[in-house]
Amino acid sequence: MAYYDVISSESLYTMHSRGSVTSFEALYISDKSVTGVSRWSTPHLYASRVICAKPDKRLAIFSDDEWPQSTRGVHECIDSLIDGPIPGFRGMFESQIVQHYRHHHQADGLGYVWAALARLLQAELQAVDLTTDRTMRDRRPPVQHQDYVSSESMQVGSSPPAASMSGSTSSVSSLNWVDNLSSAPLEGLTLRLASCFIRCVINYAQSADKLHPVHFRDEHLANVFQPIAGLSVEAIDDGGLQLQAEGQTVQVATIEGKRAFQEFTSEGIPTVSDKTLAQLVGQALARRRDVKIKSIQQDDHISILVVTRYVKFFHFNITNDFIAKYEKPAPETDYLRVSSTLWFDLARQGHREKVVEHILAILTWAEKHRAHR
């Protein structure tokens, strides 16, 4: 089982780590070639003393006053984003989708979101079509497969798949999956959809005359720190959210994109692999320790993980006490506590609303901490 699903308390950490933890000091010395956190894995999670709370519908870092009372009425573009795309959008070209929204006096941004989703769904269907015959001949347990797509992107029975795209209000916990043995959609499609969706929220949720708006960062950002002499550890993200404050660029959240799910539970449900979790942990640690790059909040770091059209939010709590001790084998060292959400599917209305809620909460959270800097 994945570390993410098992180590949810200090007692479980102690039970599973007994006699198997290698300190960061030892990891650094034993393999100086592992300088990028994208190569971190299970030993780095144990060395980081990571505790993963059970995923929930809402990220625990946000207080009630930071959480939006409603996603409706913030802006008509955001309302339309939650409601979903026009019928038949999956068979349309980007120019057709964008011009449809422009013709109906709606934001171009909506068209770009649905064009990105359409391209991703088309790629999923193409992958399924290529492997349907093989899958029927050689059915194996889902946990053995490396790449998955949601069953909502396939036609089941007599119901056309488009019917579930815009109006679904299914519960957040009810995700269905089918196996896909072919190549998953490219990571670029994943990041394009995430970028368009997040931009649509932050660009219309904030007033045009706001002095310190949060904006989307397309550029990859490298965080670097030196744990021991002669060694630099580097973490490079896939984009993020940032703002300008007092003449400085301040990081609010980071984005990490993956082209496919890498690990599954025994029930065949996608989870977070040790390699992906270790990379996210490494990014949070590097962001915390890089003195050249400013973050909106020193101890709390938010990451957004996107895998094809699925989104999961993470919060990493990294205290001063933890930073002072975690690289050495000290039993009294604090833990690196991680909370996260369930998977949210951008092809489903109820899930889109959850993603919008979290983005709005991030905007409020960032503004509150900016004001107290």
C-alpha positions as CSV (number, residue, x, y, z in Angstrom):
1,M,0.0,0.0,0.0
2,A,1.0,3.6,-0.6
3,Y,2.6,5.6,2.3
4,Y,-0.1,8.2,1.7
5,D,-2.8,5.6,2.7
6,V,-1.0,4.0,5.6
7,I,1.0,6.5,7.7
8,S,-1.8,8.6,9.2
9,S,-0.6,8.9,12.8
10,E,2.5,9.0,14.9
11,S,1.9,5.5,16.2
12,L,1.6,4.1,12.6
13,Y,4.7,5.9,11.6
14,T,6.6,4.3,14.6
15,M,5.2,0.9,13.8
16,H,6.1,0.9,10.1
17,S,9.4,2.7,10.3
18,R,10.9,0.7,13.1
19,G,14.4,-0.2,12.1
20,S,14.0,1.0,8.5
21,V,14.5,4.8,8.6
22,T,17.6,6.2,7.0
23,S,18.4,9.8,8.1
24,F,18.7,12.5,5.5
25,E,22.4,12.9,6.5
26,A,22.9,9.3,5.5
27,L,20.8,9.6,2.3
28,Y,22.8,12.7,1.2
29,I,26.1,10.9,1.8
30,S,25.1,7.6,0.3
31,D,23.8,8.9,-3.0
32,K,24.9,12.5,-3.9
33,S,23.5,12.0,-7.4
34,V,19.9,12.3,-6.0
35,T,19.9,16.1,-5.9
36,G,16.5,16.6,-7.5
37,V,13.4,15.9,-5.4
38,S,11.7,14.4,-8.5
39,R,13.9,11.4,-7.7
40,W,12.9,11.1,-4.1
41,S,10.9,8.1,-2.9
42,T,9.8,6.1,0.1
43,P,13.1,6.4,2.2
44,H,12.8,10.2,1.9
45,L,9.2,10.1,3.3
46,Y,10.3,8.2,6.3
47,A,13.3,10.5,6.7
48,S,11.0,13.5,6.5
49,R,8.8,11.9,9.2
50,V,5.7,12.5,7.1
51,I,2.2,12.0,8.7
52,C,-0.7,12.0,6.2
53,A,-4.1,12.9,7.5
54,K,-7.0,11.1,5.8
55,P,-8.2,13.1,2.7
56,D,-11.3,15.1,3.1
57,K,-13.6,17.3,1.0
58,R,-12.1,20.4,2.4
59,L,-8.5,21.3,3.1
60,A,-8.2,21.7,6.9
61,I,-5.9,24.8,6.8
62,F,-8.7,27.1,5.8
63,S,-10.7,28.7,8.6
64,D,-14.4,29.3,8.4
65,D,-13.9,33.0,7.6
66,E,-11.5,32.1,4.8
67,W,-13.9,29.5,3.3
68,P,-16.4,31.0,0.8
69,Q,-20.0,31.1,1.9
70,S,-21.1,30.3,-1.6
71,T,-19.4,30.0,-5.0
72,R,-22.5,31.5,-6.7
73,G,-22.7,35.1,-7.4
74,V,-18.9,35.8,-7.2
75,H,-18.9,36.4,-11.0
76,E,-21.2,35.1,-13.8
77,C,-18.1,33.5,-15.5
78,I,-17.5,31.4,-12.4
79,D,-21.1,30.4,-12.3
80,S,-20.9,29.2,-15.9
81,L,-17.6,27.5,-15.1
82,I,-19.3,25.4,-12.4
83,D,-22.4,24.8,-14.6
84,G,-20.3,23.2,-17.3
85,P,-19.7,23.2,-21.0
86,I,-22.2,23.4,-23.9
87,P,-23.7,20.1,-25.3
88,G,-21.5,18.5,-27.9
89,F,-18.4,20.4,-26.9
90,R,-16.2,17.3,-27.1
91,G,-16.6,17.1,-30.9
92,M,-15.8,20.7,-31.5
93,F,-12.6,22.5,-32.3
94,E,-11.2,25.2,-30.0
95,S,-12.1,28.0,-32.3
96,Q,-15.7,26.8,-32.5
97,I,-16.0,26.6,-28.7
98,V,-14.3,30.0,-28.0
99,Q,-16.4,31.7,-30.7
100,H,-19.6,30.2,-29.3
101,Y,-19.0,31.8,-25.9
102,R,-18.0,35.1,-27.5
103,H,-21.2,35.0,-29.7
104,H,-23.2,34.6,-26.5
105,H,-21.3,37.5,-24.8
106,Q,-19.5,35.3,-22.4
107,A,-15.8,35.3,-21.4
108,D,-13.3,33.7,-23.9
109,G,-11.8,32.0,-20.8
110,L,-14.7,29.7,-20.6
111,G,-14.2,28.6,-24.1
112,Y,-10.5,27.8,-23.4
113,V,-11.4,25.8,-20.4
114,W,-13.8,23.6,-22.3
115,A,-11.5,23.3,-25.3
116,A,-8.8,22.0,-23.0
117,L,-11.2,19.6,-21.3
118,A,-12.5,18.4,-24.7
119,R,-8.9,17.7,-25.9
120,L,-8.2,15.7,-22.8
121,L,-11.4,13.7,-23.0
122,Q,-10.6,13.0,-26.7
123,A,-7.2,11.7,-25.8
124,E,-8.7,9.5,-23.1
125,L,-11.2,8.0,-25.5
126,Q,-8.5,7.4,-28.1
127,A,-6.5,5.5,-25.5
128,V,-9.5,3.4,-24.5
129,D,-10.4,2.6,-28.1
130,L,-6.8,1.4,-28.7
131,T,-6.9,-1.1,-25.8
132,T,-10.6,-2.2,-25.6
133,D,-10.0,-5.5,-27.5
134,R,-6.9,-6.4,-25.5
135,T,-8.6,-5.5,-22.2
136,M,-11.6,-7.8,-23.0
137,R,-9.3,-10.7,-23.8
138,D,-6.9,-10.3,-20.8
139,R,-8.7,-8.8,-17.9
140,R,-6.5,-8.1,-14.9
141,P,-7.1,-6.5,-11.5
142,P,-7.0,-2.7,-11.8
143,V,-4.2,-2.4,-9.3
144,Q,-1.8,-4.0,-11.9
145,H,-2.4,-1.3,-14.5
146,Q,-0.3,1.8,-14.7
147,D,-2.7,4.2,-16.5
148,Y,-6.3,4.9,-15.8
149,V,-9.1,7.0,-17.2
150,S,-12.5,7.7,-15.6
151,S,-15.4,5.6,-16.8
152,E,-17.3,8.9,-17.3
153,S,-15.3,9.4,-20.5
154,M,-16.8,6.2,-22.0
155,Q,-20.3,5.4,-23.2
156,V,-22.0,2.9,-20.9
157,G,-25.3,1.3,-22.0
158,S,-27.6,3.6,-23.9
159,S,-26.6,6.9,-22.1
160,P,-24.4,9.2,-24.1
161,P,-21.3,10.3,-22.2
162,A,-22.0,14.0,-22.9
163,A,-25.0,13.8,-20.6
164,S,-22.7,13.4,-17.5
165,M,-20.3,16.2,-18.4
166,S,-22.1,19.3,-17.5
167,G,-24.9,18.5,-15.2
168,S,-23.5,15.8,-12.9
169,T,-23.9,16.5,-9.2
170,S,-22.6,13.1,-8.0
171,S,-21.0,13.0,-4.6
172,V,-17.3,13.7,-4.4
173,S,-16.5,10.3,-3.1
174,S,-18.1,8.3,-6.0
175,L,-15.5,8.1,-8.7
176,N,-15.5,5.2,-11.1
177,W,-12.5,3.9,-13.1
178,V,-11.7,1.7,-16.0
179,D,-8.4,0.4,-17.0
180,N,-6.2,1.8,-19.8
181,L,-3.1,0.0,-21.0
182,S,-2.1,2.5,-23.5
183,S,-0.3,5.8,-23.1
184,A,-2.1,8.4,-20.9
185,P,-2.8,11.9,-22.2
186,L,0.4,14.0,-22.2
187,E,1.3,16.0,-19.1
188,G,1.0,19.2,-21.2
189,L,-2.8,18.6,-21.7
190,T,-3.1,18.1,-17.9
191,L,-1.4,21.4,-17.1
192,R,-3.2,23.3,-19.9
193,L,-6.6,22.3,-18.4
194,A,-5.5,23.2,-14.9
195,S,-4.1,26.5,-16.0
196,C,-7.2,27.5,-17.9
197,F,-9.6,26.5,-15.1
198,I,-7.6,28.2,-12.3
199,R,-7.1,31.3,-14.4
200,C,-10.8,31.5,-15.0
201,V,-11.5,31.5,-11.3
202,I,-8.7,33.9,-10.1
203,N,-9.1,36.4,-12.9
204,Y,-12.8,36.9,-12.3
205,A,-13.0,36.4,-8.6
206,Q,-10.7,39.4,-8.0
207,S,-11.6,43.0,-8.9
208,A,-9.7,44.6,-11.7
209,D,-8.4,47.4,-9.4
210,K,-7.1,45.1,-6.6
211,L,-3.7,46.3,-5.7
212,H,-2.2,42.9,-4.9
213,P,-4.0,40.3,-7.0
214,V,-3.0,36.7,-7.0
215,H,-2.0,35.7,-10.5
216,F,-1.1,32.5,-12.3
217,R,2.5,31.7,-12.9
218,D,3.3,29.6,-16.0
219,E,7.0,29.5,-15.5
220,H,8.7,26.6,-13.7
221,L,10.3,27.8,-10.5
222,A,13.3,26.2,-9.0
223,N,13.8,26.1,-5.2
224,V,17.3,25.2,-4.0
225,F,18.9,24.6,-0.7
226,Q,22.3,23.2,0.5
227,P,21.9,20.6,3.3
228,I,25.6,19.8,3.4
229,A,28.8,21.3,1.9
230,G,29.1,20.6,-1.7
231,L,25.5,19.4,-2.3
232,S,22.5,21.3,-3.5
233,V,19.0,19.9,-3.5
234,E,16.7,21.3,-6.2
235,A,12.9,21.2,-6.6
236,I,11.3,22.4,-9.8
237,D,7.5,22.9,-10.0
238,D,5.1,23.0,-12.9
239,G,3.8,26.5,-12.2
240,G,1.9,28.2,-9.4
241,L,0.1,31.1,-7.9
242,Q,1.9,34.2,-6.8
243,L,1.4,37.9,-6.0
244,Q,3.4,41.1,-5.7
245,A,3.8,42.6,-2.3
246,E,6.2,45.4,-1.3
247,G,8.1,45.1,-4.5
248,Q,8.7,41.4,-4.1
249,T,7.2,38.4,-5.8
250,V,5.6,36.1,-3.2
251,Q,4.7,32.5,-3.8
252,V,1.2,31.4,-2.8
253,A,0.8,27.9,-4.1
254,T,2.6,25.5,-6.4
255,I,1.2,23.2,-9.1
256,E,2.5,19.8,-10.0
257,G,1.2,17.9,-13.0
258,K,1.3,14.2,-13.8
259,R,0.3,12.5,-17.0
260,A,-1.2,9.5,-15.3
261,F,-2.0,7.9,-12.0
262,Q,0.9,5.8,-10.8
263,E,-0.5,3.7,-8.0
264,F,-3.9,2.3,-6.9
265,T,-5.5,1.0,-3.8
266,S,-6.5,-2.7,-3.5
267,E,-10.0,-1.6,-4.6
268,G,-8.5,-0.2,-7.8
269,I,-9.0,3.5,-6.8
270,P,-6.1,5.9,-7.8
271,T,-4.0,7.1,-4.9
272,V,-0.8,9.1,-4.4
273,S,2.3,7.1,-5.1
274,D,5.3,7.3,-2.8
275,K,7.3,8.9,-5.5
276,T,4.8,11.6,-6.2
277,L,4.2,12.3,-2.5
278,A,8.0,12.4,-1.9
279,Q,8.3,14.9,-4.7
280,L,5.6,17.1,-3.2
281,V,7.2,16.9,0.2
282,G,10.6,17.7,-1.3
283,Q,9.1,20.7,-3.1
284,A,7.6,22.0,0.1
285,L,10.8,21.5,2.1
286,A,12.8,23.3,-0.7
287,R,10.3,26.1,-0.8
288,R,10.6,26.4,3.0
289,R,14.4,26.4,3.0
290,D,15.2,28.5,-0.1
291,V,16.1,31.9,1.4
292,K,16.0,33.6,-2.0
293,I,12.3,32.9,-2.8
294,K,9.6,34.4,-0.6
295,S,6.4,32.5,0.4
296,I,3.2,34.0,1.6
297,Q,3.4,31.9,4.8
298,Q,6.5,30.4,6.2
299,D,5.2,27.3,7.9
300,D,2.2,26.5,5.6
301,H,2.6,25.5,2.0
302,I,-0.2,24.7,-0.4
303,S,0.3,22.4,-3.5
304,I,-2.1,21.6,-6.2
305,L,-1.6,18.1,-7.8
306,V,-3.3,17.6,-11.1
307,V,-3.5,14.2,-12.9
308,T,-5.3,14.4,-16.3
309,R,-8.6,16.1,-15.3
310,Y,-8.4,15.3,-11.6
311,V,-7.3,17.7,-8.9
312,K,-6.1,17.2,-5.3
313,F,-5.1,20.0,-2.9
314,F,-2.3,19.5,-0.3
315,H,-1.2,21.4,2.8
316,F,2.2,20.9,4.2
317,N,2.9,22.2,7.8
318,I,6.6,22.6,8.3
319,T,7.6,24.2,11.6
320,N,10.9,25.9,12.6
321,D,11.5,23.0,15.1
322,F,11.1,20.5,12.4
323,I,13.5,22.3,10.0
324,A,16.1,22.5,12.8
325,K,16.2,18.7,13.5
326,Y,14.7,16.7,10.6
327,E,18.0,15.9,8.8
328,K,19.5,14.2,11.8
329,P,18.3,11.0,13.4
330,A,16.6,12.5,16.5
331,P,13.6,10.6,17.9
332,E,12.2,13.7,19.4
333,T,12.0,15.5,16.1
334,D,8.7,16.9,15.1
335,Y,6.7,15.5,12.2
336,L,5.9,16.9,8.8
337,R,2.1,16.9,8.8
338,V,0.3,16.7,5.5
339,S,-3.4,17.2,4.8
340,S,-5.1,16.8,1.5
341,T,-8.5,16.6,-0.3
342,L,-10.2,13.9,-2.2
343,W,-9.8,13.7,-5.9
344,F,-12.0,16.2,-7.7
345,D,-13.0,15.6,-11.4
346,L,-13.2,18.7,-13.5
347,A,-15.7,16.9,-15.8
348,R,-18.3,16.8,-13.0
349,Q,-20.3,19.8,-11.8
350,G,-20.2,19.0,-8.0
351,H,-16.4,18.4,-8.2
352,R,-15.8,21.7,-10.2
353,E,-17.6,23.5,-7.4
354,K,-15.3,22.0,-4.8
355,V,-12.2,23.1,-6.8
356,V,-13.6,26.6,-7.1
357,E,-14.3,26.7,-3.4
358,H,-10.6,25.8,-2.7
359,I,-9.3,28.4,-5.1
360,L,-11.5,31.1,-3.6
361,A,-10.3,30.1,-0.2
362,I,-6.6,30.3,-1.3
363,L,-7.3,33.9,-2.5
364,T,-8.7,34.9,0.8
365,W,-6.0,33.1,2.8
366,A,-3.3,34.7,0.7
367,E,-4.8,38.2,1.1
368,K,-5.0,37.8,4.9
369,H,-1.4,36.7,5.2
370,R,-0.2,39.4,2.8
371,A,-1.9,42.1,4.9
372,H,0.0,40.8,8.0
373,R,3.5,40.6,6.3
